[in-house]
Amino acid sequence: MGTKKLLYPNLAAELARLGITYVSLAKMLGISRPALYKKLAGSTYFTLKDITAIQEILKAADSNGDYTLDYLF
């Protein structure tokens, strides 16, 4: 993502901790990599479908994690 400020640092940290790349997350969400980067940069918004899917992906990788909306977004 370059040098842009992360809008979702907890989400980025959890993805890194679990070894989930942005490329693989985009594939799991069924969106393109550029579309995911736009959402992460705040150029476009995450949909409710995106957010719930991300929570489920993280929970599947680590059922003990804190994946609340307040924490991730």
Summary of the structure (lengths in Angstrom):
residues: 73
radius of gyration: 11.3
end to end distance: 17.4
largest distance: 31.2
contacts: 166
relative contact order: 0.18
helix: 62%
strand: 0%
